[in-house]
Amino acid sequence: MRLALCQAAPTGGDVEGAFARMERMARAAALGGADLLLLPELYLPGYNRPGLHGPMAQPACGEWIARAADIAKAAGCAICFGFAEKTPEGTRNSAMVLSAEGERLALYRKVQPFGAMEEANFTPGSGYVAFDFKGRRLGLLICFDIEFPVHARRLAVAGVDLLLVPTANPAAYPHVQDLLVPARAAENGITVAYANYTGDDAGLAFGGGSVIAGPRGEILARAGSGEALLITDLPDPDASTALHAPAAQERGDISGP
């Protein structure tokens, strides 16, 4: 499997601009032979825009998802992106995965809100999601979720070998992509892809540093501090010999959100 990861400038509430970039990146990813494009957390309508999250949130069957599905189909590349989801229980910080045919593959809702802004604006999720794609088992976490070992472990013991993590990690916390993401990959014998922003978003600075870490914690691809599109082939999950891969007695099922 070949994965593309987009490290983007903050969308800042510019939904049309965000979709234009999604289309460009999806086409570039497809031209590079990628099977799936990963975009950051709350790509729609933007991360540090609390005044927009509730009013602009859309359901998982709304116009945003339909437009993204059309982009995926036109490019011939699956897309994973974060968005503010409108639900009966409140606004969710969610991530959607759409196939290259525009079909919905997975919807995940962040379980660990970070800081006062997220706690005030979002209703946390309550479960995990895993799905099959290109002969692999994929799972989703969002940003702060990856900093808690239990979440990655639960997915790994359920058979996930590739973890997609849309994120909005501020520049003040580079240890997450430098240390914690490779650690989550190594301790579970899985690949972890972590897609961040770069630049300023209403006074909140992002430092980039998006990373794809392999099952031994090795860095497969890393972005610098500017906008970037990473494209890389992922290790064969059956070839992993990680010392801390999940033991057979740990294996179990997971539930959806």
C-alpha positions in Angstrom: 0.0 0.0 0.0 1.2 3.5 -0.8 0.1 6.3 1.5 0.0 10.1 0.9 0.0 12.6 3.8 -0.8 16.2 3.4 0.7 18.7 5.9 -1.5 21.8 5.2 -1.7 25.4 6.3 -4.8 26.0 8.5 -8.0 26.3 6.6 -9.2 29.2 8.8 -12.8 28.7 8.0 -12.3 29.0 4.2 -14.2 25.9 3.2 -14.0 26.5 -0.5 -10.2 26.9 -0.2 -10.0 23.8 1.8 -11.9 21.8 -0.8 -9.7 23.3 -3.6 -6.6 22.1 -1.7 -8.2 18.7 -1.1 -8.8 18.3 -4.8 -5.2 19.3 -5.7 -3.7 17.0 -3.1 -5.9 14.1 -4.0 -4.9 14.4 -7.7 -1.2 14.8 -6.8 -1.4 11.8 -4.5 -3.1 9.7 -7.2 -0.4 10.7 -9.7 2.2 9.6 -7.2 0.5 6.2 -7.0 -1.0 6.6 -3.6 -4.0 4.6 -2.5 -5.1 6.9 0.3 -4.6 10.6 1.2 -4.5 11.6 4.9 -5.4 15.2 5.9 -5.3 17.0 9.3 -7.8 17.2 12.2 -10.9 19.4 11.7 -9.9 20.2 8.2 -13.4 21.4 7.7 -14.1 24.1 8.8 -10.7 24.6 10.6 -9.2 23.8 14.0 -8.8 27.0 16.0 -12.2 28.4 15.0 -14.5 27.6 17.9 -17.1 30.1 16.7 -17.5 28.0 13.5 -17.6 24.5 14.8 -21.2 24.3 16.0 -22.8 26.6 13.4 -21.0 25.1 10.5 -21.0 21.4 11.6 -22.5 19.0 9.1 -23.9 15.4 9.5 -21.9 12.5 8.2 -24.4 12.4 5.3 -24.1 16.1 4.5 -22.8 18.2 1.7 -19.2 18.2 2.9 -19.0 14.4 2.7 -20.7 14.4 -0.7 -18.2 16.9 -2.1 -15.2 15.0 -0.7 -16.6 11.7 -2.2 -16.8 13.4 -5.6 -13.1 14.5 -5.2 -12.1 11.0 -4.2 -13.9 9.5 -7.2 -12.4 12.0 -9.7 -8.9 11.5 -8.4 -9.2 7.7 -7.9 -7.7 8.0 -4.4 -9.3 7.3 -1.0 -9.4 10.3 1.4 -9.3 10.6 5.2 -10.0 14.0 6.7 -11.2 15.6 9.9 -14.4 17.6 10.2 -16.9 19.0 12.6 -19.8 16.6 12.7 -23.4 17.5 13.6 -25.0 14.8 15.7 -28.1 14.6 17.9 -25.8 14.4 20.9 -23.9 17.5 19.9 -20.9 18.6 17.7 -18.3 15.9 17.3 -14.6 16.2 16.4 -14.7 13.4 13.7 -12.7 11.8 10.9 -14.2 10.3 7.8 -12.6 7.9 5.3 -14.0 7.7 1.8 -12.9 5.1 -0.8 -11.6 5.9 -4.3 -15.2 5.1 -5.4 -16.6 7.7 -3.0 -18.0 5.1 -0.6 -17.9 5.6 3.1 -15.4 3.3 4.8 -15.2 4.6 8.3 -16.3 7.4 10.7 -14.5 8.0 14.0 -15.2 10.4 16.8 -12.4 11.7 19.0 -12.5 10.3 22.5 -10.0 12.5 24.2 -10.8 16.3 23.9 -7.7 18.5 24.3 -7.9 21.7 26.4 -10.7 24.1 27.2 -11.7 24.9 23.6 -12.3 21.3 22.6 -14.0 20.4 25.9 -16.4 23.3 25.5 -17.2 22.7 21.8 -17.2 18.9 21.2 -19.0 15.9 22.6 -16.5 13.1 22.9 -16.8 9.8 21.1 -17.1 6.5 23.0 -15.7 3.8 20.8 -13.1 2.7 18.2 -13.3 2.0 14.5 -11.4 -0.4 12.3 -11.9 -1.3 8.6 -10.3 -3.3 5.8 -8.5 -1.5 3.0 -6.1 -2.9 0.3 -5.5 -6.1 2.2 -4.8 -4.3 5.5 -6.7 -3.6 8.7 -6.8 0.2 9.4 -7.9 2.1 12.4 -8.4 5.8 13.3 -7.5 8.1 16.2 -7.4 11.9 16.3 -4.6 14.0 17.7 -4.6 13.8 21.6 -5.9 10.2 21.4 -2.5 8.9 20.2 -0.9 10.3 23.4 -2.7 7.6 25.5 -1.2 4.2 24.9 -4.4 2.4 25.6 -6.2 3.6 22.5 -3.5 2.5 20.1 -3.2 -0.8 22.0 -6.9 -1.6 21.8 -6.8 -1.1 18.0 -3.6 -3.1 17.6 -4.9 -6.1 19.6 -8.0 -6.1 17.4 -5.8 -6.6 14.3 -5.1 -3.0 13.1 -1.8 -2.7 11.4 -2.1 0.9 10.1 -3.3 3.7 12.3 -4.4 7.0 10.6 -4.2 10.0 12.9 -5.4 13.4 11.7 -4.0 16.0 14.1 -3.7 19.7 15.0 -0.7 19.6 17.3 0.6 23.0 18.3 4.3 23.9 17.8 4.8 23.8 21.6 4.4 20.0 21.7 7.0 18.5 19.2 7.6 15.6 21.5 4.4 14.0 20.2 5.5 13.5 16.6 9.2 13.1 17.6 8.7 10.6 20.5 5.2 9.4 21.1 4.1 8.5 17.6 7.2 6.3 16.9 6.7 4.8 20.4 3.1 3.9 19.7 4.2 2.3 16.4 7.0 0.3 17.9 5.3 -0.9 21.1 2.4 -2.3 19.0 4.2 -3.4 15.9 2.1 -1.2 13.6 2.5 1.7 11.2 1.2 5.1 12.5 0.6 8.1 10.1 0.2 11.5 11.9 -0.9 14.4 9.7 -0.4 17.9 11.2 -0.9 21.6 10.2 1.8 24.2 9.7 1.5 27.9 10.2 -0.7 30.2 12.3 -4.4 29.7 12.9 -6.0 32.7 14.7 -2.9 33.0 17.0 -2.3 29.3 17.5 1.0 28.2 15.9 1.5 24.8 14.3 5.0 23.6 13.6 4.4 20.8 11.1 6.5 17.7 11.7 4.0 15.3 10.3 5.4 11.8 10.4 4.8 8.2 9.3 6.4 5.7 11.7 6.9 2.0 10.8 6.4 -1.0 13.1 9.9 -0.8 14.6 9.4 2.9 15.3 11.5 3.7 12.2 10.7 7.0 10.4 9.3 6.2 6.9 8.6 9.8 6.0 8.7 13.1 7.8 7.7 16.7 6.9 9.6 19.8 7.9 8.0 23.0 9.1 6.3 24.0 5.8 3.4 22.7 3.7 4.2 19.2 2.3 2.8 16.2 0.6 4.5 13.0 1.7 4.1 9.8 -0.3 5.6 6.5 0.8 5.2 2.8 0.5 4.3 1.1 3.7 5.9 -2.0 5.2 4.1 -5.3 4.6 2.2 -5.9 7.9 3.0 -9.7 7.8 6.7 -8.9 7.8 6.7 -7.1 11.2 8.9 -8.7 13.8 8.4 -6.0 16.4 9.3 -7.2 19.9 6.2 -5.8 21.5 3.6 -6.8 19.0 0.3 -7.7 20.6 0.3 -11.1 22.3 -2.3 -13.6 21.2 -4.0 -13.7 24.5 -4.7 -9.9 24.3 -6.6 -10.1 21.0 -10.2 -9.1 21.1 -13.0 -7.3 19.3 -13.7 -3.5 19.2 -16.9 -1.7 18.9 -17.9 1.2 16.7 -18.7 4.7 17.9 
